[in-house]
Amino acid sequence: MSGRSPEDAVATARAAFDSGLTRPLAWRRRQLLGLRTMLTEDATRLREALWQDLHKSRAEADLTEIDLVVAEVD
């Protein structure tokens, strides 16, 4: 983690939203593509975390978490 508190992260996100940064379509597309990249490139680590936290199998993690979000981004 970046060392920031959750409160700081929320304040930063709110300030970005309030500034209008999130309005342009190009910005939103970049964010979605970044999310897609994270999900596909770090899928193994995400599956491991889902197993540790929720005891989701690889197939369940892919079906209900990873692949679902990737499909929504696409």
Contacts in CASP RR format, 6 or more apart in sequence:
PFRMAT RR
TARGET T0000
AUTHOR 0000-0000-0000
METHOD contacts of the structure
MODEL  1
MSGRSPEDAVATARAAFDSGLTRPLAWRRRQLLGLRTMLTEDATRLREAL
WQDLHKSRAEADLTEIDLVVAEVD
4 12 0 8 1.000
16 22 0 8 1.000
21 27 0 8 1.000
22 28 0 8 1.000
32 73 0 8 1.000
33 73 0 8 1.000
35 69 0 8 1.000
35 73 0 8 1.000
36 69 0 8 1.000
36 70 0 8 1.000
36 73 0 8 1.000
36 74 0 8 1.000
39 46 0 8 1.000
39 66 0 8 1.000
39 69 0 8 1.000
39 70 0 8 1.000
39 73 0 8 1.000
40 70 0 8 1.000
43 62 0 8 1.000
43 66 0 8 1.000
46 61 0 8 1.000
46 65 0 8 1.000
46 66 0 8 1.000
47 56 0 8 1.000
47 58 0 8 1.000
47 61 0 8 1.000
47 62 0 8 1.000
47 66 0 8 1.000
50 56 0 8 1.000
50 60 0 8 1.000
50 61 0 8 1.000
50 65 0 8 1.000
51 57 0 8 1.000
51 58 0 8 1.000
51 61 0 8 1.000
56 64 0 8 1.000
56 65 0 8 1.000
END
